[in-house]
C-alpha cells in the first residue's frame, strides 16, 4: 500500500517535501509526473525517462488505454507495467477529463457516461464501477475516482449539481474498488478528486467530503481548464487548508513551471501536465532563465548548448542552432530532443524546490525563480 512521509516544512509558506512509497518504488515529493497517455511519453524511450529525465512515476490514461490497445491485451500482457517495460510507479486518471473534452460525443447521467469513441465513433459506457474495473486491469499503482470535470466558465447551479454527482460516483468507486481484488502482485491505491469549479463554498464542501473518505491520496481536479491563474491559486489554497496535511495532495493537469512553484508553496505535492512534452514538439523550450521559441531566427547561428546548466545530456550537448535546424527540416529528432529537455527541466525544477525546502529558503527562491521562468528569451 502507499505510505507518505513528510520530512521538511518550509518556514515561510505551506510547501513541504516528502516521500510517497508504493510497491513499485518510492517517489520524492514535490514531484512532476510525465504524461504517457497511451503507455508512452511521446518520443521518449523508457530508458531515457529513467536515466536522463529521472522520472520516478508516469501517467497512463484510462479512456485511451481502454480504446487502444484494450484491457484484454493489457491483462494478457501482465498489466501496463509489464506491457510497456516500466518497473516504476504509474498513475492512471479515470477518463473524467476526456469525458469533459468530448462534449459533442457524450451523454452524462447519474448512472455514468455514454460516449462515442474519437477513433471510430463506436459507443461505450463508463460508470464508476466500470472505470474501477478498467483501472484494475491496467494495474496502475494509483488510480483515480471517476468524476465530472466541469468547464470554465461554469454556472454555479451546474457546478453544484455536478459536484454532488461526483461525490455519489466517488461512493460507488470506493465501494466497488474496496470489494474487488488486485489482479497483479502489487497493491493499488484509489484517490478521490475535489471538484466545485471556482466557487469557494463548493470547493470547501467538496474538500470536506473528500477528506472524510480517508483515502491515502487526495486530488484536486477541475482547475487549469481556462480559469485565471489567480482563481486557480485561490481554490488550491482553500482546498489545501482542508485536505489532511499528512496525505499527499495531487493537483491535476497543472501546468506551467511558474504554476508548479506557486502551488508547491500552497501545499501541493504532485503535478502532471502535457505542456512540457506537447509544447516541446512545437519548439517551445523551458529553462531556468526563461522560455525559448527555438524556431525563431535569432537562434539560427547560436552554437551554445540549448541549456548549458540543464540537467539532461541533450540540453548540454546539442546547440540551439542545431535544434532549430532540425525543426525547420521537420526531422523527428527535433521533437525528441526538445521533449527530453523540457521534461528534464521540469524534473530539475521540482528536485530543486525540494532541496530549497530542506534548506529553509524555498519561499525566497520561488519568488526569484517565478520571475525568471516568465521571461521570454
Secondary structure as GFF3:
##gff-version 3
##sequence-region A 1 377
A	DSSP	beta_strand	3	9	.	.	.	ID=ss1
A	DSSP	beta_strand	16	22	.	.	.	ID=ss2
A	DSSP	beta_strand	25	29	.	.	.	ID=ss3
A	DSSP	beta_strand	31	35	.	.	.	ID=ss4
A	DSSP	alpha_helix	46	51	.	.	.	ID=ss5
A	DSSP	beta_strand	57	61	.	.	.	ID=ss6
A	DSSP	alpha_helix	62	67	.	.	.	ID=ss7
A	DSSP	alpha_helix	71	76	.	.	.	ID=ss8
A	DSSP	alpha_helix	80	84	.	.	.	ID=ss9
A	DSSP	beta_strand	89	93	.	.	.	ID=ss10
A	DSSP	alpha_helix	96	101	.	.	.	ID=ss11
A	DSSP	three_ten_helix	103	105	.	.	.	ID=ss12
A	DSSP	beta_strand	106	108	.	.	.	ID=ss13
A	DSSP	beta_strand	113	116	.	.	.	ID=ss14
A	DSSP	beta_strand	123	126	.	.	.	ID=ss15
A	DSSP	alpha_helix	128	138	.	.	.	ID=ss16
A	DSSP	beta_strand	142	144	.	.	.	ID=ss17
A	DSSP	alpha_helix	156	179	.	.	.	ID=ss18
A	DSSP	beta_strand	189	194	.	.	.	ID=ss19
A	DSSP	alpha_helix	200	212	.	.	.	ID=ss20
A	DSSP	beta_strand	217	220	.	.	.	ID=ss21
A	DSSP	alpha_helix	229	240	.	.	.	ID=ss22
A	DSSP	beta_strand	248	251	.	.	.	ID=ss23
A	DSSP	alpha_helix	257	266	.	.	.	ID=ss24
A	DSSP	beta_strand	270	272	.	.	.	ID=ss25
A	DSSP	alpha_helix	275	280	.	.	.	ID=ss26
A	DSSP	beta_strand	284	287	.	.	.	ID=ss27
A	DSSP	beta_strand	290	293	.	.	.	ID=ss28
A	DSSP	three_ten_helix	297	299	.	.	.	ID=ss29
A	DSSP	alpha_helix	313	317	.	.	.	ID=ss30
A	DSSP	alpha_helix	320	328	.	.	.	ID=ss31
A	DSSP	alpha_helix	332	359	.	.	.	ID=ss32
A	DSSP	alpha_helix	362	373	.	.	.	ID=ss33
###
